[in-house]
Structure formats: C-alpha cells, structure tokens
Amino acid sequence: MKRGRRATFRSGTILGSKDGIALLMVLWALTILSVIVLSFSMMARTETHSAATFKAVVTNRFLAEAGIERGIVEILYRNANKGQAVVFEGRESVRIDGTPYTGTMEKGQFAFRVTDESGKIPLNALTDTSAVLLKNLLTQMGYQPEDADTVADSILDWRDQDELHRLHGAESDYYMSLPNPYKAKNGPFDAVEELLLVKGVTPAMLYGDGKTKGLIDYVTVYSKRNSINVNAAPKEVLMAVPGMTPEKVDYMLAQREGAGIQKSQDMAALLGESFRLIGSYLTSSDSNTFAIDATGKTVEGQKGYGIKAILVVEDAAKYRYVYYKSPAQQVGP
C-alpha cells in the first residue's frame, strides 16, 4: 500500500511538471504573437500616416504649381494691357512689387506674388560706383560698414576678369588658401546662391536669420540694368539709394499704390531737387524678367508647399524659365 501511494505521488508530480511547461510555452507563444500583432499595427499606422502626409504634400505642390501658372497668366495679361488709360474694376493687372494675391480651388488654396527683377540690386551689372547700393543695404540690415565694404568689393572681384583685388576684396589667392580651396569665378553670377562662395557672405546674410530677410530677397542675377525700377523695388532697396530719405520713399510707395510712376518726370516731381542725385539710380520702366513665388495649401492643412520660379517673357505669349526651385520659401496670403 505504501509503495502504491508513493508511485501515485511521483506520477502526479511528473504530470504537473509537464502541464507547467506547456503553460509556459503557451504564454510565450501568446507574448510573441502579441508583439507581432502590435508591430504590424504600428507599421500599418505608420504607413497610413505616411500615405496621408505624402498625399497632402503632393496636393499642396500641385496647388503651388497652380499659383505659378496663375502668376504667368497675370504677367502676360499685364504686358498685353500696358498703357491703357481706363481700367475697369476687376480687370486690374497684378502689381509687380511682391504684393501677395490668393486664389482658391476645389482641393485648397494658393497664394502668389510677382516681382519684377529690375526692382532688385543687379549683381551682374554692379560697378564700383553703384556698389554703394549694396553697401547701404547691408548697413541697413545691421552689418558693420567694414563688413559691407568686404562683401561689395569681393562681389566685384569675383565677377571681374582679372586677379587684382580691390581694397577690401578677394581673388583666387584668398580662396585657394581656404580649407576647401577653389578659384574666383572671374565671370558673371549664375544664381544668387553663388554668393555663398564670396568672401564675407554668410548663410544668415544671404537667407536671413528667421527674423529679418536676407540678401536673396533684394538682389538679382537676371537684370542687366544698372538702375532700380521704382515700381517694383522693395522699400529696403529704395532706402539704399544715396540721398533717399524715409519721407521720399513713403511718397514713392504711395504714388505707385495708385497710378504708378510712369515717367522720369513723375519721379522728378516726387523727389524735387534731390532728383539730380537720386535719379541716376532709378528708372520707372518694367523689364521682361519676373519672379513668381507661390504657396499651395489644403484648407484643412496648416503647412503649405512653396515654389519659386523666375521667367523671361519673350513675346506676347512666349516665355522661358531661367530658375525653378521646388520646394522653396512659402508666401503668406
């Protein structure tokens, strides 16, 4: 009897151990399956979110492209209706001084602005005399006069055909001494971003620091004029003209808000006796090169998509791009 009881006790112990191992295996299997299910759930959620984000970005990009196309239409319309004495309400041409406009579509909205490149300081037409425009602009932006002299002289040295540097400038001997050496271009600028290669120019100076704008908003490589279009120039560029005062700039801005400044006689009337000094830096005629900045945004979305294009209008219905950046800085409505 004792042996039978002992055998029964041992048998029960063996069976209990097997049941415990089986239970542990089931628990491990459930844990692994739970991890797999959770992983698939997170992957599916991530993919869904990525697809929704991609769709929003694509939609915003197409809306921005619609803004670019709208800007082109407005430029062609403006050129076709120049000189009209009477303009009916609702058929006004867009302004070419960077004034923002908005439009709506089924999927969202877009904002765009048109700027005549002749309203900016022309890097490729800058001379030792007109470089004062750039120097004045930089000092207004908060840079020291010696820094402004360095940038202006270095830009002229970068572009001229020789290796003789100006007082504050730099040629290949300076650039070849840098950790990553290169030579001065000794040719015209192809893009404004090329300024980052020039002595004294920093990314903050070119693009701004988030609070203030940078040179990229005030200079151009696509205008060959050595004068500034008063109907398109930003206030900061007008203030950089030697002899200009805040009062005179306000007069000019108010005038172009209305009928615009059509002739040199209009400028002379606004500037008075100072026109003799200031007039040589200014013009009232448009060019054929325009920048269009556009932003597309879905109605429910907060973040948009920006595109910047610069085009040359060759005739009444023909144009060509000389610059196209996507994505780019966004335009506020």
C-alpha positions as CSV (number, residue, x, y, z in Angstrom):
1,M,0.0,0.0,0.0
2,K,2.8,2.4,0.8
3,R,4.5,1.6,-2.4
4,G,1.4,2.2,-4.4
5,R,0.9,5.6,-2.7
6,R,4.4,6.6,-3.3
7,A,4.1,5.7,-7.0
8,T,0.9,7.6,-7.3
9,F,2.6,10.7,-5.8
10,R,5.5,10.5,-8.1
11,S,3.3,10.1,-11.1
12,G,1.3,13.2,-10.1
13,T,4.5,15.2,-9.8
14,I,5.6,14.3,-13.3
15,L,2.3,15.2,-14.8
16,G,2.2,18.6,-13.0
17,S,5.7,19.5,-14.4
18,K,4.6,18.8,-18.0
19,D,1.5,20.9,-17.5
20,G,3.6,23.8,-16.2
21,I,5.9,23.6,-19.2
22,A,3.0,23.6,-21.6
23,L,1.5,26.6,-19.9
24,L,4.8,28.5,-20.1
25,M,5.0,27.6,-23.8
26,V,1.5,28.9,-24.4
27,L,2.3,32.1,-22.6
28,W,5.5,32.6,-24.6
29,A,3.6,32.0,-27.8
30,L,0.9,34.4,-26.8
31,T,3.5,37.0,-25.9
32,I,5.3,36.6,-29.3
33,L,2.0,36.8,-31.2
34,S,1.1,39.9,-29.2
35,V,4.4,41.6,-30.1
36,I,3.9,40.6,-33.8
37,V,0.4,41.9,-33.9
38,L,1.5,45.2,-32.2
39,S,4.3,45.5,-34.6
40,F,2.0,45.1,-37.6
41,S,-0.4,47.5,-36.1
42,M,2.3,50.2,-35.6
43,M,3.6,49.5,-39.1
44,A,0.1,49.9,-40.6
45,R,-0.5,53.1,-38.6
46,T,2.9,54.5,-39.8
47,E,2.2,53.6,-43.4
48,T,-1.3,55.1,-43.2
49,H,0.1,58.3,-41.7
50,S,2.9,58.4,-44.3
51,A,0.5,57.9,-47.2
52,A,-1.7,60.7,-45.8
53,T,1.3,63.0,-45.4
54,F,2.5,62.2,-48.9
55,K,-0.9,62.9,-50.3
56,A,-1.1,66.3,-48.6
57,V,2.4,67.2,-49.8
58,V,1.5,66.3,-53.4
59,T,-1.8,68.2,-53.2
60,N,0.0,71.2,-51.8
61,R,2.6,71.0,-54.5
62,F,0.0,71.0,-57.3
63,L,-1.7,73.9,-55.7
64,A,1.6,75.8,-55.6
65,E,2.1,75.0,-59.3
66,A,-1.4,76.4,-59.9
67,G,-0.2,79.6,-58.2
68,I,2.8,79.7,-60.5
69,E,0.6,79.3,-63.6
70,R,-1.8,82.0,-62.4
71,G,1.2,84.3,-61.9
72,I,2.3,83.6,-65.5
73,V,-1.2,84.4,-66.8
74,E,-1.3,87.6,-64.9
75,I,2.1,88.7,-66.2
76,L,1.1,88.1,-69.8
77,Y,-2.2,89.9,-69.1
78,R,-0.3,92.9,-67.7
79,N,2.0,93.1,-70.7
80,A,-0.9,92.9,-73.1
81,N,-2.7,95.8,-71.4
82,K,0.1,98.2,-70.7
83,G,-0.7,101.9,-71.3
84,Q,-4.5,101.6,-71.0
85,A,-6.0,104.9,-70.0
86,V,-9.1,103.2,-68.5
87,V,-9.1,100.0,-66.5
88,F,-12.4,98.5,-65.5
89,E,-12.9,97.3,-61.9
90,G,-12.0,93.7,-61.6
91,R,-9.7,93.8,-64.6
92,E,-6.7,95.4,-62.9
93,S,-3.2,94.0,-63.5
94,V,-1.3,92.4,-60.7
95,R,1.3,94.6,-59.0
96,I,4.9,93.6,-59.7
97,D,6.3,94.7,-56.3
98,G,5.7,91.5,-54.4
99,T,2.2,92.2,-53.3
100,P,0.6,88.8,-52.3
101,Y,-2.6,87.5,-54.0
102,T,-4.7,84.5,-53.2
103,G,-6.8,82.0,-55.2
104,T,-9.0,79.1,-54.3
105,M,-9.5,75.7,-55.9
106,E,-11.6,72.6,-55.0
107,K,-8.8,71.0,-53.0
108,G,-7.5,74.1,-51.3
109,Q,-6.0,77.5,-51.9
110,F,-2.8,79.1,-53.2
111,A,-1.0,82.4,-52.7
112,F,1.3,84.0,-55.2
113,R,3.3,87.2,-55.7
114,V,5.0,88.7,-58.7
115,T,8.2,90.7,-58.6
116,D,9.9,92.4,-61.5
117,E,13.6,91.5,-61.1
118,S,14.5,95.1,-62.2
119,G,13.4,96.2,-58.7
120,K,16.4,94.4,-57.1
121,I,20.1,95.3,-57.0
122,P,21.7,93.7,-60.1
123,L,24.8,91.7,-59.1
124,N,26.0,91.3,-62.7
125,A,25.6,95.0,-63.5
126,L,27.2,96.3,-60.3
127,T,30.0,98.8,-60.7
128,D,32.4,100.5,-58.3
129,T,30.0,103.4,-58.3
130,S,26.7,101.6,-58.0
131,A,28.1,99.2,-55.4
132,V,27.1,101.9,-52.8
133,L,23.6,100.5,-53.2
134,L,24.7,97.1,-51.8
135,K,26.8,98.7,-49.1
136,N,23.9,100.9,-47.9
137,L,21.6,97.9,-48.0
138,L,23.9,95.8,-45.8
139,T,24.4,98.5,-43.2
140,Q,20.6,98.9,-43.0
141,M,20.4,95.2,-42.4
142,G,22.6,95.7,-39.3
143,Y,26.1,94.8,-40.7
144,Q,29.1,96.9,-39.9
145,P,30.4,99.2,-42.7
146,E,33.7,97.2,-42.9
147,D,31.7,94.0,-43.5
148,A,29.6,95.8,-46.2
149,D,32.8,97.0,-47.9
150,T,34.3,93.5,-47.8
151,V,31.2,91.9,-49.4
152,A,30.8,94.6,-52.1
153,D,34.4,94.6,-53.1
154,S,34.6,90.8,-53.1
155,I,31.5,90.5,-55.3
156,L,33.1,92.9,-57.8
157,D,36.4,90.9,-57.7
158,W,34.5,87.6,-58.0
159,R,32.9,88.8,-61.2
160,D,35.7,90.7,-62.9
161,Q,38.1,89.1,-65.4
162,D,41.4,89.8,-63.5
163,E,43.1,88.6,-60.4
164,L,43.7,92.1,-59.0
165,H,41.7,92.5,-55.8
166,R,40.2,95.7,-54.5
167,L,41.0,97.2,-51.1
168,H,38.5,95.0,-49.2
169,G,38.0,92.4,-51.9
170,A,39.4,88.9,-52.6
171,E,40.7,87.0,-55.6
172,S,41.9,83.4,-56.2
173,D,44.8,83.7,-53.8
174,Y,42.4,84.1,-50.9
175,Y,40.0,81.4,-51.9
176,M,42.9,78.9,-52.6
177,S,44.1,79.4,-49.0
178,L,40.8,78.1,-47.6
179,P,40.4,74.6,-46.1
180,N,38.4,73.6,-49.2
181,P,40.2,75.7,-51.9
182,Y,38.7,77.0,-55.1
183,K,39.4,79.8,-57.5
184,A,37.5,83.0,-58.1
185,K,35.0,82.7,-60.9
186,N,36.0,85.8,-62.8
187,G,32.7,85.7,-64.6
188,P,29.0,86.7,-64.0
189,F,26.9,85.1,-61.3
190,D,24.6,82.3,-62.5
191,A,22.4,82.2,-59.4
192,V,22.1,84.3,-56.2
193,E,23.0,81.3,-54.1
194,E,26.5,81.6,-55.6
195,L,27.1,84.4,-53.2
196,L,27.9,81.8,-50.5
197,L,31.2,81.3,-52.3
198,V,32.1,85.0,-52.0
199,K,34.3,86.3,-49.1
200,G,32.2,87.8,-46.3
201,V,28.9,86.3,-47.3
202,T,27.3,84.0,-44.7
203,P,24.2,81.9,-44.9
204,A,22.5,84.2,-42.4
205,M,23.4,87.2,-44.6
206,L,22.0,85.5,-47.7
207,Y,18.9,83.8,-46.3
208,G,18.1,85.9,-43.2
209,D,18.0,84.7,-39.7
210,G,14.3,83.9,-39.4
211,K,13.5,87.4,-38.0
212,T,14.9,89.5,-40.8
213,K,15.1,88.9,-44.6
214,G,18.4,88.2,-46.3
215,L,20.1,89.4,-49.5
216,I,18.3,86.8,-51.5
217,D,15.2,89.0,-51.3
218,Y,16.9,92.1,-52.5
219,V,19.5,91.2,-55.2
220,T,19.2,89.5,-58.6
221,V,21.5,88.0,-61.3
222,Y,18.9,88.3,-64.0
223,S,18.8,92.0,-64.5
224,K,21.4,93.7,-66.6
225,R,20.2,97.2,-65.8
226,N,22.3,99.4,-63.6
227,S,19.2,101.2,-62.2
228,I,16.4,100.2,-59.9
229,N,12.7,100.0,-61.0
230,V,10.8,102.2,-58.5
231,N,7.6,100.5,-59.3
232,A,8.9,97.1,-58.2
233,A,11.7,97.8,-55.7
234,P,11.2,96.8,-52.0
235,K,11.2,99.6,-49.5
236,E,14.6,98.4,-48.3
237,V,16.2,98.7,-51.7
238,L,14.7,102.2,-52.2
239,M,16.2,103.2,-48.9
240,A,19.6,102.1,-50.0
241,V,19.7,104.7,-52.8
242,P,22.1,107.5,-51.9
243,G,20.2,110.7,-50.9
244,M,16.9,108.9,-50.3
245,T,15.0,109.6,-47.1
246,P,12.2,107.7,-45.4
247,E,9.8,110.6,-46.4
248,K,10.7,110.4,-50.1
249,V,10.4,106.6,-50.0
250,D,6.9,106.9,-48.5
251,Y,5.9,109.3,-51.2
252,M,7.0,107.0,-53.9
253,L,5.4,104.0,-52.4
254,A,2.1,105.9,-52.0
255,Q,2.3,107.0,-55.7
256,R,2.9,103.6,-57.1
257,E,0.0,102.2,-55.0
258,G,-2.2,104.4,-57.2
259,A,-1.5,105.1,-60.9
260,G,2.2,104.1,-60.5
261,I,5.2,106.1,-61.5
262,Q,5.2,106.2,-65.3
263,K,7.9,108.7,-66.3
264,S,11.0,110.3,-65.1
265,Q,9.0,113.5,-64.8
266,D,6.9,111.8,-62.1
267,M,10.0,110.9,-60.2
268,A,11.3,114.4,-60.5
269,A,8.1,115.8,-59.2
270,L,8.2,113.4,-56.2
271,L,11.9,113.9,-55.4
272,G,12.3,117.6,-56.1
273,E,15.8,119.0,-56.2
274,S,17.3,115.7,-55.0
275,F,16.3,114.1,-58.3
276,R,19.6,115.2,-59.8
277,L,21.5,113.0,-57.3
278,I,19.0,110.1,-56.9
279,G,17.6,110.0,-60.5
280,S,20.6,108.2,-61.9
281,Y,20.0,105.2,-59.8
282,L,16.3,104.9,-60.7
283,T,14.0,104.0,-63.6
284,S,10.3,103.7,-64.0
285,S,10.2,101.1,-66.8
286,D,9.5,97.4,-66.3
287,S,11.7,94.7,-67.5
288,N,10.8,91.3,-69.1
289,T,12.1,89.2,-66.2
290,F,9.8,88.3,-63.4
291,A,10.0,86.2,-60.2
292,I,6.9,84.3,-59.1
293,D,6.7,82.9,-55.5
294,A,3.7,80.6,-54.9
295,T,2.5,78.5,-52.0
296,G,-0.2,75.8,-52.1
297,K,-2.1,74.7,-49.0
298,T,-5.1,72.5,-48.4
299,V,-7.9,74.1,-46.5
300,E,-7.6,71.8,-43.5
301,G,-3.7,71.8,-43.5
302,Q,-1.6,74.3,-41.7
303,K,1.7,73.7,-43.6
304,G,2.0,74.6,-47.2
305,Y,4.3,73.9,-50.1
306,G,6.3,76.7,-51.7
307,I,7.7,77.1,-55.3
308,K,9.8,79.9,-56.7
309,A,10.2,80.5,-60.4
310,I,11.9,83.2,-62.5
311,L,11.0,83.6,-66.1
312,V,11.8,85.7,-69.1
313,V,8.8,86.9,-71.2
314,E,10.0,86.8,-74.9
315,D,6.8,88.0,-76.6
316,A,3.0,88.2,-76.1
317,A,2.6,84.5,-75.4
318,K,6.0,83.1,-75.1
319,Y,8.2,82.8,-72.0
320,R,11.0,80.6,-70.7
321,Y,12.1,79.6,-67.2
322,V,15.6,80.6,-66.0
323,Y,15.2,79.4,-62.5
324,Y,12.8,77.0,-60.8
325,K,13.1,75.9,-57.1
326,S,10.7,73.3,-55.5
327,P,10.2,73.4,-52.6
328,A,11.0,77.0,-51.7
329,Q,10.2,79.6,-49.2
330,Q,6.4,80.0,-48.6
331,V,4.3,83.0,-49.4
332,G,1.9,84.3,-46.8
333,P,-1.6,85.1,-48.1
